[in-house]
Structure formats: C-alpha cells, structure tokens
Amino acid sequence: MVKPLLRTIIRVKLLDEETPVPKEVINIPEHQDLAQRIAEESLVLLKNDNGTLPINLDNVKKVAVLGPNAKKIFGKRLHGGSSAVVPPFFITPYDGIGNYIEGKAEMVKNPEEADVVFLVLGLDNGGGLFSMLFSKKEADAENRDRTIYGLPDEQERLLEETIKKNPNTIVILVVGSPIDVSPWFEKVPAVLNAWYPGMMGGNAIARCVFGDVNPSGKLPVTYPVKITDHPAHISERRFPGDLEALKIYYDEGIYVGYRHFDKNQIEPFFPFGFGLSYTEFKLSNIRVDKNAVKNSDTFTVSIDVVNVGKVEGAEIIQIYISDDECSVDRPPKELQAFEKVYLKPGESKTVSVTLDHNVFEFYSEKEHKFVAEAGTFTILVGTSSRHLPLSTKVEYLR
C-alpha cells in the first residue's frame, strides 16, 4: 500500500525539498488570481429567464445577500474529512458582492427592501469532526450518504418566504452534488450553481452576477427529476443495500451517470454537460478528415462555432461517440473529448479535435484488456449530453 504512495512522492520531488515552502510564497497575487479564475470558470448557470443576469448596477439601488451559505466560511480544518482544504483566507458570497457594489448600491437585510435578492443556499462540506460523527445534518461529506435529494426543509421554507417578499430572487447554490430544484425552479428567474468555489469564490460570484464574467461551466453530473431516476436509487438492494448482510449491490454496472439515463430513456432535469451562457452560440458544418480510420491512425473532427449573441463568452464543445453495432452491450454514447472556445460577439472559429483508436474501445471481460471492433461509429457533437445537433459517421478498420 505504501509503495505507490512513495512512487508518487518521489516522482513529484517532494522529498527533494529541504524545508516547507513559506506561506507568504504560496499566498501571492498570482495564486489568488488563479484561484479566482478557476472559480469563475466553474460557475454553471442553470436558469436565466429573460436575461435576468447579469444585473446592471445602474438600475439597482439596494441589494440583499441572504441565506445560510451567504456568510459561511468553508475550508476549515477537518471540514469534509480528508478532502479538507484550509486556505489562508476566505471571501464569502456576502463579502464578494458587498465589496463589488460598495459605493454603487446599498446592502440591505430585508428582501422586501431590495431591488434584487441573492439567496445563497445549499449544503455544508461536512462541518467539524464532532458534527460529522454525531450530527444528522445533511452535508457533502465522506462519512455519511445524504438521505434527501432536496434542500434542507428550513432552506425550502426560507426560499418560499423570500420569493413572496421579493419575486426578483436569484438563487445561488453552494453545493458539491446535485440538488432537487424542482419544487421552486419555476418560481425564481435565475439559478447559479457555484459549487464550493474556494477562497476567492465570493469575488467570482460577484463578477459573474454583475457581468464581468460570463458563466461557461458545465455540469459534470446529471440532475435527475426524482431521486429514484438515479441508478444508485432504483432499489433498496442498491442503496442502502442489505444492511443485515452489510452488502451493497452495484447492479448498474457501466450504466452510471448519463449512460444510465440514455440507456433507459429517462429524461433528466438537467443533463450531463449542461450550462447556460449570457450569450448564444451556433454550431454547424461538422466534418472528419478521414472516412476510415486504421488502428494506428489519428483523425480530426472539426466544427464551426459562432457567437450569435451580444456579449463575449465561451462555449464547451462536447464530442460523443456511439458504436453502431457491437458484440457486447455498450452505452448509447460516450463522451470522448471536449474543447472550450472563447468568442467575441459575431466572431466565429473552427474547433478541431484530434482523436485516435482509443475512442472506439471498450473493456473486454473475455480478453481482460481494452479492445475496439471494426465497424462504423457515429460522432455526435453539441453542448450537452442531450443537445447534440451535429453528427457524422466514421469507419474503424482493424
């Protein structure tokens, strides 16, 4: 067990350091800027009716930033278990938005007084060691599975009360896993998923909601309509399992995530790869530089992308491949590549991605290795696992 750990430690030269790097060398402006950029690019816009976001501060005099995660400081020691990351400082959504609007608008506490309300909801990343071991509080942590799909009851009530007092309530989710948004999704004009955005997260959120940053993140998970749509929750055999025998049965096999939803033709609430933007993009003209690919060949998939909106932004082009005929059971399609492209209004670019034979392979239980069978494959290109408007075919020759 120690051998692979030591191999990694030696390869990254950790043993070569004579002394630990001082904190003042780590906590420098360049690293802070990088942390903020990572947070900004990970934000996923889930809803934006009638261009509610970004907010034009010229039209706003009073802003309310409310909710249990508005001022919560994450990244404390032992919070979340082994995934705990302790930053040198932490900018909350409340602080980030407050600093951004300083001198331009007033922060207020009551939703009915505000021109716009940012309601920051979600979960905790586990809390301290004591609460992780003994509390029944729902959290994103390694010690306990969540038992409910929605927000905690008190947050659902807070959301309903806030909407009644101010319909212009924008929900910001600070979570590490999917949340059931269906009870209130139609009642709010905009929803932004910020995940756990780290030490510079408050600044990133503020720059996004006021338009300095155009959100371009995509969901790395599927949001089911109901929890029983999820492959792990189809039956008690899978979850929580046979508690007397202390066994959990992973009957889903390879059908996890979007593969399960595709295979069983289940409509998700948000599909894998989903994420909106403040602008719009049009994809066209898919082509492949080779109609037939041999085992050692590479091939290139190209499409044209144009920003048809009014602001600059970025889109993530996703390439899925489907095996038209196979000797084993395979998912309807599998993500094989993606590429992010940045475009100004009216600008167009050709996005080209080079692939090889690995994209045709599956793991053979018979041969105990990855193999690819000769035949035709469909290449699907789009902006989420359920929005793939472009397709073409390629033949694989062994």
Backbone torsions as a table, in degrees:
resi	resn	phi	psi	omega
1	MET	NA	-32.0	-177.7
2	VAL	-78.4	-30.4	-173.8
3	LYS	-54.9	-52.1	-179.5
4	PRO	-64.9	-30.7	177.1
5	LEU	-65.6	-45.9	179.4
6	LEU	-64.7	-37.7	178.8
7	ARG	-59.6	-44.6	179.4
8	THR	-65.3	-44.0	179.9
9	ILE	-59.1	-41.7	-180.0
10	ILE	-69.8	-40.7	-177.5
11	ARG	-64.7	-35.3	179.6
12	VAL	-92.3	7.5	171.4
13	LYS	64.5	31.4	177.1
14	LEU	-65.4	-32.7	-179.3
15	LEU	-74.6	-11.8	-179.8
16	ASP	-80.5	-15.0	-178.8
17	GLU	-77.3	126.6	-179.9
18	GLU	-76.3	-39.0	178.9
19	THR	-136.6	153.4	176.3
20	PRO	-61.8	149.8	178.2
21	VAL	-69.6	129.0	179.8
22	PRO	-61.7	150.0	-178.3
23	LYS	-60.1	-35.3	-177.1
24	GLU	-67.1	-19.9	176.5
25	VAL	-81.0	-33.1	179.7
26	ILE	-77.0	-45.3	-176.3
27	ASN	-87.0	73.8	-178.9
28	ILE	-118.9	161.0	-177.2
29	PRO	-54.0	-38.0	-179.3
30	GLU	-62.0	-40.3	179.6
31	HIS	-72.4	-36.1	176.2
32	GLN	-64.2	-42.3	178.3
33	ASP	-62.3	-39.8	179.3
34	LEU	-65.2	-43.2	178.8
35	ALA	-61.5	-38.4	179.9
36	GLN	-69.9	-40.7	179.2
37	ARG	-63.6	-41.0	177.8
38	ILE	-59.8	-44.5	178.9
39	ALA	-62.9	-43.5	-178.6
40	GLU	-62.3	-41.3	-176.6
41	GLU	-78.9	-11.5	179.8
42	SER	-93.2	-10.4	-178.3
43	LEU	-65.2	133.1	-178.6
44	VAL	-116.7	118.9	177.9
45	LEU	-85.8	114.6	-175.1
46	LEU	-94.7	-25.8	179.9
47	LYS	-155.1	144.3	178.4
48	ASN	-159.1	72.8	-177.7
49	ASP	-65.6	131.9	173.2
50	ASN	54.3	32.1	177.5
51	GLY	62.5	37.3	178.8
52	THR	-55.5	-45.5	174.8
53	LEU	-101.0	146.6	0.1
54	PRO	-78.9	156.8	178.5
55	ILE	-80.4	131.3	176.0
56	ASN	-88.8	110.5	-177.1
57	LEU	-63.5	-19.4	177.0
58	ASP	-66.0	-21.7	-177.6
59	ASN	-103.8	7.4	-174.7
60	VAL	-125.2	132.5	177.5
61	LYS	-111.8	-30.8	-177.7
62	LYS	-133.2	135.1	-176.7
63	VAL	-129.6	136.2	174.4
64	ALA	-115.5	132.4	175.7
65	VAL	-119.4	105.5	-171.1
66	LEU	-124.5	176.2	175.9
67	GLY	107.5	156.2	-175.7
68	PRO	-64.9	-24.0	-179.9
69	ASN	-100.6	7.1	-179.3
70	ALA	-67.9	-38.8	-177.1
71	LYS	-115.4	4.3	-176.5
72	LYS	-70.2	131.9	177.3
73	ILE	-95.9	117.0	176.8
74	PHE	-96.3	173.3	177.5
75	GLY	82.9	28.6	176.8
76	LYS	-87.6	158.8	-177.6
77	ARG	-61.2	131.7	179.3
78	LEU	72.5	-1.1	177.9
79	HIS	-76.1	119.4	-177.9
80	GLY	92.0	2.1	178.4
81	GLY	78.2	-136.3	-174.3
82	SER	-68.4	-13.9	179.4
83	SER	-87.3	3.4	-176.9
84	ALA	-60.4	131.0	175.2
85	VAL	-125.8	123.9	-175.9
86	VAL	-106.7	103.7	-179.4
87	PRO	-80.8	163.7	178.7
88	PRO	-68.6	-24.7	173.9
89	PHE	-157.4	172.3	-175.6
90	PHE	-146.5	124.2	178.1
91	ILE	-101.3	113.8	-178.9
92	THR	-77.9	164.3	174.1
93	PRO	-57.1	-37.8	178.7
94	TYR	-61.8	-46.8	-179.8
95	ASP	-67.6	-42.2	-177.8
96	GLY	-62.3	-47.0	179.7
97	ILE	-69.6	-39.8	179.0
98	GLY	-60.8	-44.1	178.9
99	ASN	-65.7	-36.8	-176.5
100	TYR	-67.3	-40.7	-174.6
101	ILE	-91.5	0.9	-177.3
102	GLU	-56.9	128.5	-178.7
103	GLY	81.8	-4.9	-179.1
104	LYS	-116.2	-31.8	179.8
105	ALA	-152.4	165.6	-176.4
106	GLU	-102.9	137.3	173.7
107	MET	-85.0	129.1	178.6
108	VAL	-124.3	160.9	-176.3
109	LYS	-96.2	-28.0	-175.4
110	ASN	-95.6	128.1	-177.5
111	PRO	-60.5	-34.4	-177.3
112	GLU	-68.8	-17.3	179.0
113	GLU	-86.6	-17.3	-169.9
114	ALA	-89.0	149.8	171.0
115	ASP	-76.4	-30.1	176.9
116	VAL	-147.8	140.7	178.0
117	VAL	-114.8	129.6	170.7
118	PHE	-104.0	110.1	-178.2
119	LEU	-102.0	111.0	-173.4
120	VAL	-98.5	105.6	-176.1
121	LEU	-114.4	-176.5	175.2
122	GLY	134.4	-148.3	-176.6
123	LEU	-122.4	-178.1	174.0
124	ASP	-109.2	159.4	177.9
125	ASN	-93.5	40.0	169.3
126	GLY	112.4	-25.8	-176.2
127	GLY	72.4	-171.3	-179.1
128	GLY	-73.4	174.8	-176.0
129	LEU	-59.3	-42.0	-178.1
130	PHE	-63.4	-49.3	-178.0
131	SER	-66.6	-31.6	178.5
132	MET	-66.0	-35.2	-176.3
133	LEU	-83.1	-34.6	-169.5
134	PHE	-118.5	-19.0	-177.7
135	SER	-81.9	150.2	175.9
136	LYS	-98.0	11.5	-177.8
137	LYS	-66.6	134.7	179.0
138	GLU	-67.3	135.5	-176.9
139	ALA	-157.2	163.4	169.5
140	ASP	-92.5	96.2	-176.2
141	ALA	-151.1	166.4	-173.6
142	GLU	-86.7	-11.4	-172.0
143	ASN	-88.2	-18.0	-174.0
144	ARG	-153.6	140.9	174.6
145	ASP	-76.4	146.5	172.4
146	ARG	-66.5	145.8	-179.0
147	THR	-107.0	-15.0	177.6
148	ILE	-124.6	152.0	-178.6
149	TYR	-90.4	-28.4	-176.8
150	GLY	-86.1	-175.4	173.2
151	LEU	-69.5	158.1	173.2
152	PRO	-55.8	149.3	-174.9
153	ASP	-54.2	-41.4	-177.6
154	GLU	-65.7	-30.3	177.2
155	GLN	-75.1	-36.3	175.7
156	GLU	-60.7	-42.7	179.3
157	ARG	-65.8	-42.9	178.4
158	LEU	-60.0	-41.5	179.9
159	LEU	-63.0	-46.2	179.9
160	GLU	-62.2	-42.7	179.7
161	GLU	-65.0	-40.8	-178.4
162	THR	-67.4	-40.9	179.6
163	ILE	-62.1	-40.0	178.7
164	LYS	-62.2	-38.0	-178.5
165	LYS	-79.5	-29.7	-179.5
166	ASN	-153.3	102.4	-179.6
167	PRO	-63.1	-21.3	179.7
168	ASN	-84.9	58.3	-179.2
169	THR	-106.5	120.9	179.4
170	ILE	-101.1	126.1	-178.0
171	VAL	-92.1	128.3	173.2
172	ILE	-114.3	119.0	-179.2
173	LEU	-94.2	125.1	173.0
174	VAL	-112.3	96.2	-172.3
175	VAL	-147.5	167.5	176.0
176	GLY	-118.1	6.5	-177.2
177	SER	-154.6	168.1	-177.8
178	PRO	-61.1	148.2	178.8
179	ILE	-127.6	140.4	175.7
180	ASP	-73.2	108.0	-178.9
181	VAL	-98.2	-4.5	-170.8
182	SER	-60.6	-33.8	-177.9
183	PRO	-64.0	-24.9	-173.8
184	TRP	-130.3	1.9	-172.6
185	PHE	-59.4	-41.2	-177.8
186	GLU	-76.2	-9.6	-176.0
187	LYS	-92.3	-11.5	-178.8
188	VAL	-117.9	150.8	-176.7
189	PRO	-81.6	-22.8	-175.9
190	ALA	-152.2	146.3	177.2
191	VAL	-136.1	129.4	178.3
192	LEU	-122.7	125.1	175.9
193	ASN	-93.9	114.8	-177.5
194	ALA	-100.4	-4.5	-174.2
195	TRP	55.4	-148.1	168.0
196	TYR	-103.6	95.6	-165.3
197	PRO	-81.9	2.5	174.2
198	GLY	85.6	-170.0	-169.9
199	MET	-63.8	-28.6	-179.6
200	MET	-103.3	14.0	-173.8
201	GLY	-60.8	-37.9	179.8
202	GLY	-60.6	-41.6	177.1
203	ASN	-65.5	-42.0	-178.8
204	ALA	-62.6	-43.6	179.5
205	ILE	-62.8	-44.6	-179.5
206	ALA	-61.6	-45.7	-179.0
207	ARG	-64.8	-29.2	179.2
208	CYS	-75.1	-51.1	-173.6
209	VAL	-69.6	-19.2	178.3
210	PHE	-105.4	6.4	166.5
211	GLY	95.6	0.9	175.2
212	ASP	-70.9	-25.8	179.7
213	VAL	-124.5	131.5	174.7
214	ASN	-95.2	116.5	-176.8
215	PRO	-59.5	137.9	-178.4
216	SER	-138.7	9.0	179.3
217	GLY	-72.1	157.1	178.6
218	LYS	-127.0	149.1	-179.4
219	LEU	-68.2	125.8	175.0
220	PRO	-88.9	7.7	-179.3
221	VAL	-139.4	168.3	174.5
222	THR	-101.5	135.4	172.7
223	TYR	-94.6	111.4	177.0
224	PRO	-74.6	157.1	174.4
225	VAL	-66.6	-45.1	175.4
226	LYS	-135.1	156.3	-171.5
227	ILE	-62.9	-30.1	-179.9
228	THR	-72.9	-8.0	172.6
229	ASP	-75.4	-18.9	-176.7
230	HIS	-77.2	140.0	-175.3
231	PRO	-60.5	-28.2	-178.8
232	ALA	-80.7	-9.9	-173.7
233	HIS	-121.1	20.0	178.9
234	ILE	-67.5	-35.2	-177.4
235	SER	-147.8	162.6	176.2
236	GLU	-69.1	-21.4	176.9
237	ARG	-60.9	-38.2	179.0
238	ARG	-81.5	-43.4	177.9
239	PHE	-150.7	127.7	6.4
240	PRO	-82.0	0.5	179.8
241	GLY	94.4	-175.2	177.3
242	ASP	-82.3	99.2	-173.7
243	LEU	-71.0	-26.7	177.7
244	GLU	-72.5	-42.1	179.5
245	ALA	-86.5	-6.1	-178.4
246	LEU	56.9	48.3	179.5
247	LYS	-129.3	139.8	171.2
248	ILE	-118.2	135.1	-174.7
249	TYR	-106.3	117.7	-178.6
250	TYR	-90.8	66.7	-176.0
251	ASP	-71.0	-15.1	-176.3
252	GLU	-69.9	-18.5	178.8
253	GLY	57.5	-126.1	-179.1
254	ILE	-82.5	-5.6	-174.6
255	TYR	-90.7	74.7	175.2
256	VAL	-115.7	159.0	178.1
257	GLY	58.7	-143.1	-175.9
258	TYR	-62.6	-23.5	178.4
259	ARG	-61.5	-41.9	178.2
260	HIS	-63.6	-45.6	-177.9
261	PHE	-65.9	-37.8	177.3
262	ASP	-68.2	-47.2	-176.3
263	LYS	-59.9	-40.7	-175.2
264	ASN	-99.9	8.7	177.1
265	GLN	51.5	49.1	178.0
266	ILE	-100.0	127.8	-179.3
267	GLU	-79.6	120.6	178.6
268	PRO	-82.4	163.6	173.0
269	PHE	-73.5	-49.1	169.9
270	PHE	-128.0	126.5	-179.9
271	PRO	-78.5	159.3	171.9
272	PHE	-54.2	135.5	178.5
273	GLY	86.2	2.3	-176.8
274	PHE	-78.5	145.4	174.4
275	GLY	177.4	130.1	-178.2
276	LEU	-89.1	174.4	-179.8
277	SER	-140.9	164.9	174.1
278	TYR	-79.3	-5.8	176.4
279	THR	-127.0	-177.3	179.6
280	GLU	-127.3	148.8	-178.8
281	PHE	-125.7	146.4	176.6
282	LYS	-119.6	129.5	179.6
283	LEU	-107.3	140.5	-179.7
284	SER	-158.0	171.0	168.0
285	ASN	57.5	60.2	176.0
286	ILE	-75.6	139.8	175.8
287	ARG	-153.8	156.2	178.5
288	VAL	-123.9	137.6	-174.7
289	ASP	-75.6	-9.4	177.8
290	LYS	-139.6	135.0	176.7
291	ASN	-81.4	-25.9	179.6
292	ALA	-131.8	136.3	-176.5
293	VAL	-119.8	127.9	175.7
294	LYS	-91.1	170.2	-171.5
295	ASN	-54.3	-40.4	-175.0
296	SER	-95.0	0.2	-176.1
297	ASP	-79.4	155.5	162.4
298	THR	-109.1	158.8	176.4
299	PHE	-143.3	155.9	-174.2
300	THR	-119.9	128.8	175.6
301	VAL	-101.4	128.3	-179.1
302	SER	-127.0	143.1	172.5
303	ILE	-141.4	158.6	176.4
304	ASP	-100.2	136.2	-179.2
305	VAL	-128.0	133.7	177.7
306	VAL	-131.2	139.0	174.5
307	ASN	-84.9	106.5	-176.6
308	VAL	-96.8	7.1	179.2
309	GLY	-94.6	-163.7	-172.8
310	LYS	-107.7	-5.0	179.1
311	VAL	-131.3	158.3	178.2
312	GLU	-72.9	153.4	-178.9
313	GLY	-171.3	-176.4	-178.4
314	ALA	-131.3	143.1	176.0
315	GLU	-123.8	146.5	177.3
316	ILE	-105.6	111.8	179.8
317	ILE	-83.1	125.4	-175.6
318	GLN	-112.8	132.8	-178.6
319	ILE	-115.5	117.9	177.8
320	TYR	-111.8	151.0	178.6
321	ILE	-128.9	135.9	-179.6
322	SER	-119.0	131.8	177.2
323	ASP	-83.3	116.1	-174.8
324	ASP	-66.2	-32.3	178.6
325	GLU	-154.1	129.8	-175.6
326	CYS	-143.7	153.9	-179.2
327	SER	-78.9	-12.5	178.5
328	VAL	-124.0	165.9	178.6
329	ASP	-74.1	124.2	-179.7
330	ARG	-128.6	155.3	176.0
331	PRO	-61.3	152.6	178.6
332	PRO	-56.0	-32.8	175.6
333	LYS	-160.4	158.1	179.4
334	GLU	-138.6	135.6	176.2
335	LEU	-66.6	128.2	-178.2
336	GLN	-120.5	-18.1	179.6
337	ALA	-166.6	158.7	172.7
338	PHE	-152.8	155.6	-176.7
339	GLU	-146.6	133.4	179.7
340	LYS	-97.4	132.2	-178.4
341	VAL	-126.2	133.5	-179.6
342	TYR	-104.3	129.6	-175.8
343	LEU	-138.6	140.2	171.7
344	LYS	-83.0	163.9	179.0
345	PRO	-54.9	128.5	-180.0
346	GLY	82.1	-10.0	-178.0
347	GLU	-79.5	145.4	177.0
348	SER	-128.4	150.0	177.7
349	LYS	-143.8	155.2	171.5
350	THR	-96.9	123.9	177.7
351	VAL	-100.3	122.5	-179.2
352	SER	-122.3	131.9	-179.6
353	VAL	-127.0	126.3	-179.6
354	THR	-94.8	129.8	-178.2
355	LEU	-124.3	169.3	176.6
356	ASP	-137.2	-167.9	-173.2
357	HIS	-63.7	-18.6	-178.7
358	ASN	-60.2	-27.5	-177.3
359	VAL	-71.4	-14.3	179.4
360	PHE	-95.1	-6.2	-169.0
361	GLU	-84.6	156.1	169.1
362	PHE	-139.0	160.7	-180.0
363	TYR	-83.0	122.2	-179.5
364	SER	-89.6	116.7	176.2
365	GLU	-67.8	-27.0	-179.9
366	LYS	-73.5	-43.6	-176.3
367	GLU	-96.2	-8.6	179.3
368	HIS	58.9	42.0	176.4
369	LYS	-164.2	168.6	176.7
370	PHE	-79.5	133.7	-179.4
371	VAL	-136.1	160.8	174.5
372	ALA	-130.2	134.5	179.2
373	GLU	-98.2	145.3	177.4
374	ALA	-64.7	144.6	178.5
375	GLY	153.8	-171.4	-179.4
376	THR	-99.1	146.3	-179.4
377	PHE	-129.6	143.5	177.0
378	THR	-99.1	128.7	176.7
379	ILE	-99.5	123.9	-178.2
380	LEU	-116.3	131.9	-176.1
381	VAL	-130.1	135.6	177.6
382	GLY	-174.0	-152.4	-173.6
383	THR	-120.1	4.1	170.2
384	SER	-165.4	172.1	-178.5
385	SER	-67.8	-16.4	178.8
386	ARG	-113.4	6.2	174.7
387	HIS	-131.0	89.8	-175.9
388	LEU	-129.2	77.2	-173.0
389	PRO	-73.8	-17.5	-175.6
390	LEU	-110.9	141.8	178.0
391	SER	-154.0	153.9	174.4
392	THR	-156.0	175.8	-178.4
393	LYS	-123.4	153.5	175.6
394	VAL	-141.4	146.7	179.3
395	GLU	-103.8	136.7	177.6
396	TYR	-106.5	126.5	-179.4
397	LEU	-114.0	124.0	179.9
398	ARG	-80.7	NA	NA
